[in-house]
Amino acid sequence: MSSGYSSETGNPLPSARRIAHLVDLGPDAASYFAVGGRISAEQRLSEGMKEDSVHMRGPAEIVKDNLAESLPPYMVPNRVTVLDSFPLTPNGKIDHQALRELDKAAMEDTEAPVVPPRTPTEEAIATLWRTVLRQDRVSIRDNFFAAGGHSLTAVNLVGRINRELGSSLPLQVLFDAPTIAELARRVDREPASALPRLVRLRAGDGGRPVFCWPGLGGYPMSLRLLAGRLELDRPFLGIQAYGVNAGEIAYPTFEEMVAKDIELIREVQPVGPYTLWGYSFGARVAFETARQLERAGERVDEVILIAPGKPPVETRAETATGAAVSFADHTFVAILYSVFAGNLDSSAVDACLAATHDEESFIAFVCGRFEHLERELVRRIVGVVRKTFLFEYAPHELAERSIAAPITVFRADGDQDSFIDSGHTLSSTPLRVSRLRADHYALLRTNGIAELVTAIQAARLPRKAIGVPHVSIKHFPNNLEADQISVLVDAITSAVRTAFSVDEGAVSIALEPVAQDVWTERVYIPEIVEGTGKLVKSPNY
C-alpha cells in the first residue's frame, strides 16, 4: 500500500498524481492505494522500492528479512536485486556476467543523488567505506545501516578509520554519525564528545530516557533492533561496558562496575525516577543498579529483565572451576564464542573448542571466522567477558537484596535459571513473568524481535486494579430448583459486574441452605445483629 507521497521530500509521487487525475480528487486531496502485478523495469531499478518504505515493504526488504531469520548478520547480503527471471547464456546456464551488470545498473540508476567526497578526510573515509561494505557506488550522504552495514562491519569500519586516520572514535559513533560526511566532521574536530559509553539507540522526543544494558560482551549494537521497533517517545540509551573502547580496562568487581555506570547515568539524568532495562548479563546489572539507586534515596519506576538466564550450553567433558575463568572451561569458551557469533551453533562451537587452547588461540579463531573484526577489539571484548562471566550473586547476597520498583521478566526459550529463580523476594511487588518462544539470541534478531516487542508493549500497558467480589448467600427453605439457582446466579452476576466493573470470571457466588430451626442462632444473631460487615439492607421479619 502506498500513501501517495515521498517519505523524504513530502511531494506527491507520479503514481499519486496519476490516480488523483483519474478519479478527479483535486489538488489538495490525499489518497491511499494499492497496486498489484508484475515487477516493472522501473521498480526493479528502485532499491527495494524504498521511496515510501514508511508504509510498505518492498521485495528486497522482504528477502533480506527472511535471510536474516536464518543467517548471522555478517552473512546477510548488503543488496538484493529483484528480477523476473535469471539471464541465461546461449547454452541455457545462468549468465553471471549479465547478473553483475544488472546489479551495477540498479546501483547506478537509483534515484538518490551521489554526493562525492569534498575533503581529504571524506575521501579517505569513502575509500574505507567502499572496502568494508564492498560497494563501488558511495555517497557521503549514504546512511551506513541503510547501505547494508551491521554490527561487525560497523566495528571494522570504525577500527579502520581510527587506525588509518589516527583518530580515536568510539565504536558507537555510527549511531550518531552514520554518514561519511558526519564521520569526517567527527574525525576533523576530535577529541570526541563526552559520554562515549552511552549509545543513543533511539532519539525519542525528549523526556526521561530508558537505560538498557547489553549482554556479556558489553557492546550495545545488539540492542539496536529492539530500540528501533519499540514505539517509545523517550530516548533509548544503551550502556556500553567499560573496557570495550581502546585504552579502557574492565572494572575488576561487579560493585565498581555498577557504581561507575550510575555515575554515567546521573550525568544524563541527575534525579529519578529511573527506567532500567537489561538483556542477559545486563539484566543483573539493571537490577543491581536499581537497588543501589534506591539505597541512595532515588526512585526507580520500572525494571525490565530480558532473558536473564544463561543460554543452554551443552555440558562438555572439561569444565574448570575456581576464582578465574579458564580456556579449558568449555562452557566459558562456548559462551564467549556466542558473544561474537550471536548463536551457539554446535558445529561452530565444536570447531572453536578444538582450536582454542588459550586466549591467543581463541582470538585467532574468532578473527579468522569473522574477518570484519579487529584483533585488538576482540582482545578487549574477551577481557570484558573474562571479568563479567564471574559476576554472580552468592545466595546470601540475594537474601539481602530487594527493591521497591516493579520487575518485569521476559524469559527466553530454553534458558537456564537465573538470580530471579533463587526463591528470595526481589521486589515489594510480585514479579510479572512472560515466557517467549524465541531463544536467547533470536529474541533480539529479525525472527524473534516482534514477539519480544509485543510482549514488552503489552506488559507496559497501564493496568487498573481488578475487583474480586464474592457473594455468600445463606437461605431457607433449601429446596431451590436448578433453574431457580441458574436465574439467581445470572442476576447476581450481572448486578455485581456492573457495580464493580469486573469481568464475569471475577465474580464468585456461594449458596448455603440453613435449617429454619437454627436460623436465628447461626445467621440472624451473628451476621445480621452482631455482624462485623456493613449491613447495607436490613430484613423486616
N, C-alpha and C positions, 0 to 999 in steps of 0.2 A: 504494500500500500504506500502511496506517496502523498505528501502534504501539498505538493504542487509548488514548493518554493525551495530555493537553495538554502541549505543549512549554514553556509558560510557567508553568502552575500545578502540573503534575505530577499533576493529578486525572484520573480516567477520563473519557473523552468519553461523551456519551449513546450513541453507536453502540457503544462498547466495553461499556457496561453492558448494552445490549440483547443483544449477541452472547453475553456471559457468561451471561445469563439463559436464552437459547435452548438453549445447549449445556451448561448446568449446570457452568460452570467453577469456581464457588466465588468467594468474595470476594477472595482474595489472588492469583488466577491472572492471569498476563499473556497477552495474545493479540496476534497479528498477523493481519490480514485485508485482503482487497481487495474493493472494491465497485465494480461497473461499471453503466453505464446512463446515462439521460438526465440532464442537469443540472437539479436541482430549484430551486424558488424560493429555498429556504434557502441552497443552495450558491451561487446566483447573487449573493446579497447578501453573501457572505463574500469579502473582498478576496483573490482568488487562492487561496482555500481554505488560508490560511496557518496555520491553527490547529496543524497538525502538519507544517510545512514542513521540519523537520529530516529527515523521512522521505519526503516526496513533493513533486512539483512540480505545482501546480495549473495550470489552463488560462491564467490571467492571466500567471503567471510564464513559461510556455512561449511565449506570444505575444510577451511583451516580450523574451525571449531571442532569438527569431527576428528581431524587428525590429532588435535590437542588432547582429546579424550583418551587416546591410546599411546601417544608418543611423549617422551620427555620434552621439555621446552626447546632444548637445543637442536632437536631433530625436526621440529615443525618448520616447514619451508617459509622463507620470507615472503614469497609471492606465489599466488595461484592464478594461472591463466585458464579461463573457461573457453572451451571450443565446442563446436557442434560435432566435430569428428577429427581424428588424427590425420595429418597429412601423410601420404604414402609415397614410397619410391615406385618406379615402374614395375619392380618385381613384387610389389604388394607389402613390403615391410615398412615399419614406421620410419618416416624421414626426420631424423633427429636434427639435422641442419635446418630444415624448414621450421621445426618447433622452436629452435633457438631464435630464428629470425622473427617468428610471430611474437615471441615474448619480448624481444627487443623493440619491435614495433609498438607493442602495447605500452612499454615503458616510455618510449619517446613521444607517443601520441596522447599521453594523459593530459587532462585539462589544467592541472596545476602548473603554473609557470616555474621554470628553473631559474633560480637566482644564483649566479655563480659567486664564488668567493671574492671578497673585495680587499682583504688584508692578508698579509703573510700568515697570521695566526689562523684565519679562516681556511686558507689554502692548506695548511699543514693538517688541520683537523679534518678537512674534507678528504684528504688522502687516506687518513687512518679510517675514516667512516666507510669509504669505498672498500677497504680491505676487510674490515670487520664484518660488514653487512653483505659483502660480496655483490655490490651493486655498482654499475657504471654511472647511472644517472643519479646525481646528487645535487640537491639544492640546499642552500644554507637555511631555508625556511622549513625544510622537512622535519617532522616530528620523529624522534628516534623510535618510539614504540609503534607509531603508525606505520613506519617503514619496515617493520618486522623485527625490531630489536626485542630482546628478552633479558632475563636476569644474567645469563652467562655472557652474552655479547655486551651487555652494559658494563660488566666487570672488566672485560677485555678492552673495550674502548677507553674507559677512564684510565685504566692502567697504562695503556699505550700513550695516551696524552700526557700523563704525568712523567713517564719515562723519557719520551722524546722531546717534550717541550719544557722539561724541568719544573713543572708545576706540581702542586700538591692538592689537587681537587679531591674531595671526599667521594666515596663510591656512590653516595646517594645524590650527587649533583644533577644527574639526568632527570630526576623528578622535577626539579625547579628550572633546569635549563636543558630542555630536551632537543634543542636545535643547534646546528653548527654555529649560527650567529651568537646565540646566548652563551654557548660554551666558550667561544673565543673571547667574549667580554669578560667571563669569569677568569680565564687564564691571564688576560691582559691587566686585570685590576686586582690581582692577588695582593695581600693574603685573603684567604677565603673568609666568608662571613661566619659569625659566631654560631654556636649550637650545631656543630657538624654531625652530632649523633641523633638529632631529631629529624626524622624524614617526613616531610609533608606528603602523605599519600593521597589526600583529598583536601582541597582548599576549604570547601564549605562556605557559608555565608556569614561567618563570624560566630561569636559565642564561645562557650567553653569547649575545648577540644576533647576528643576521645583519644586517650593514650593507650597504645597497644604494643605489647612485647612479642617478638617473633620466637622461633624455636631455638634449639641449642646453638646453632651457628651464629645467631645474633644478627643476621642480615635481614632487614625488613622487606626486601623485594618480594618475598613470598606472600606478603600481605596485600600486595598491590591490587590484585583482582578482587579481593574481599572489599577493600576500601572503595573501589570503583563501582561495585554492584550495589552497595548499601545506599539507600535513599536517605542520606543524612544531610541536615542543613548546618552541620558543625564540621570544623576541621578534624581530620583523622590523621594522627601523628604516630608513626612507627618509631620505636626507641631502639636504636642500634646498639649492640653490645660494645662496651669499651674493650678495645683490642683488635677490632676489625680494621680500623684505619691505620695507615702507616705511622709508626712512632708510638703506638699505644701498646700497653701490655695488660692483659686481662687482670681484673681485680682478683686478689688471692682468696677472698672469702665472700660468701653469699651476703653477709651483712653489709660489707663495704660496697658491693655492687648495688644493693638496694638503696643505701644511703646516698650514693653518688647519683643514681637515677632520680631520686626525689629532689636533689638539688637542681638537676636538669629540668624536671617538670615545673618546679617553682619559678624558674626563670621565665617560663611562658605563662604560667597561671599561678600567681603568688598565693592565692587562697582558694579554699574549696567552695562548693562541693566538687569532687573529682570523679571522673568516669574512667575506670581502669579495665582494660581487656588484656588477655594473654592467650597465646597459642602454644600448645605443647609445653616445653620448659618455661616459656613465657607466662603460662598460667600461674606457675608457682611464684614468679616474680611479681605478677599483678596482685596476687593475694597478699604476699608479704608487704608490698608497698602500701596496700590498703591498711594493713594492721599498723604499720609504722606511722602513717599519716593520721590515723585515728588516735594513736597514742600521743601524737603531738597536738591534739585538740582540733584537728581538721575533720570535715565531714566528707565521706565518700558515698555517692548516691547510687553507684552501680559497679558490680564486679562481674565480668563475663569471662568464663574459663572455657576455652575451646580445645578439645582433645587433650586434657591434662595428663592422661596416661601415656606411657611409652608405647610405641607401636609393637606389634607382636614379632619378636625375633626368635627364629628357630634356635633351640638350645644346641650349642656346639660342644665338642669334646673338651676344648681348653677354655676355661673361664678363670681369669685371675681374680684374686681378692686382695684387699688391702686399702691403704690410705691414698694410693696413687693409681691412676689408670695405667694399663699396660697394653702394648700392641699384641701381646699374647692372649689378651681377653677378646675372644671372638665376638662377644656381644657388643663390646665397645667399638670394635673395628666396623662391625656391620652398621651400627647406629651412626658412626662417624661418616661412613661412606654415603649413607642416606642423606646426610646434610647437604652433600654436593649433588647427588643424583636425584633426590626428590622421590625415591622409592626404595624398596627392598627386594628388587628382582633377584631371585635366588641364584641364577646363573652368574649375574654380575657380582653379587656378594661373594660367591664361591671363588670367582677369579680374583677378587680383591684380597680375600683371605689367603689364597695361595701365593699372591705376590708380596704380601705385607709381612715384614719381619721387624720393622721399627718405623719410626716416624718418617725417615727419608724414603724408605721403600713405599710407604703409603702415599706420600706426596707425589712420588714419581708415577705411581699407578694412576692417581686421580688426574694429574696433568696430561698423562698420555691418553686417558679416556675422554677427557673434556678439554679439548685443545684451546678453548676460549679462556681458560683460567690461567692466571699468572702464578708462578711457583710461590712467590713471596706472599701473595694474598692467601693462597691455600695454607701456607705455613701459619699465618696469623689466625685464620679461622680454626685450624687444628688446635692452636694454643688456647683459643677461647673455649672450645669444646672440652679439652682436657681438664679445664677448671670446672666448667658448668656441669659436666657429666656427674661430678661427685657431690653437687649441691643438693642433698636430700635432707628432709626433715627427720630427726630422730623421734621415736614415739613420745618421749617425754616433752619434746618441744611442741608437738601438735596439741598435747593436753593443755598447754598454756596459751594456745592461740585461738582466739575467737574475735570476730569483728561484728560491728553493728550493721554494716552495709549488706544489702541483699545480694546473694550469689546465684548466678545462673550458669549451669554447666551444660555443655554440648559434647556428648561422648561420641567418639569416632568408633566405627565398627571394628571389633577385634582388639581394641587397645587393652593394655594391662591396667590393673587397678593403680590408683594414684593416691596422693595425700588426702584427697577428699573422701576416700574409702576407709580411712583409719578408724572410723567409729566415734571419733571425737566431734563435738559440736563446734563447727567452724563459723557459724553465723547465728545471730539472735533471731533470724527468721529462717524458716525451713528452706533448704536448698531446692531450687527448681532445676530438674534434670531432664534433658531431652536426648534421646538416642538417635543417632543418624545412621543411615545406610552406607554412607561414604566412609572409606577408611581414613587413616591418619593423614595420608598425603593427598588423596583425591579430593578431600573436602575443601582444599584451597585452590583446586585446579578447575578447569572448564567443566569437567564432567561431574563435579560434586559441589561447586560453589553455589548453584541455585538452591539446593536443598539447605545448605547452611544459612544462606541469606534469608530464605523464607522462614526458617526456624528462629533466627535472631529477631526478625521483624515481628513475628507472632509473639515471642516472649517479651518484647519490649512494649507491646500494646498496653495502655493503661487498663487496669482491671479494677472494677468496683467490687466492694465487699458483697459476698453472696450470702443471703439469708438461708438458714436451715431450720424452718419451722416444723414443730412436731405437735400433733393434736392427739390428746388422750381422752377418750370418752368412756365413762363408766355408766351403766344403764340397767334398768329393769323396766318392763319384763325382758327376758332374754330369748325371746322367740322371733328375732328378726330373720326374715327370709333372705335368700341370696340376692334376689332382685332388689330388695329394700336396702341391703347393705351396699349394693353397687350404686344405687341412686344417691345414697347418703355420702359415699366416698367421692363420687363425682362432684357433688355440690360443695362439699367441704374443700376439696382440692381446688376447685375454681375460685372459691372465695379467698382462700389462703394465697394462691398465686397472685391474685390481684392486689391483696393487701401488702404482701411482702415483695412484690415484683421479682419473683423467682420462677424458675422452670418447674414443670410438674415433677421432675425427678428429685427436687429438693424437699418435697413435702412428704411427711410420714404421718400415718394415722393408726392409732391403736384403739380397738374396741374391747371392753371388758364387761361382760354381764355380771351383775351383783344381785344376789338373792334379796328379796324385799325385806325379810326379817332382820337382815344385818345392815341394811342401807344406812340407817342413822348412825350406827356405830362405826362403819368403815368409810363412809363417804360424807354424809351431811356434817357431822361434827368436825372431823379432822380436816376436811378440804374446803367446806363452804363457810362454816362458822369460824374455825381457827386456822384456816389455811394461810400459808406464807405468801402465796401468789396473789396478784391483784385480781379480785373478783369483778370482772367487767359487766356481768349480768347476774343479778340475784334472782333466785327462784321465788315463786309465790304459791306455796302449798303448805 
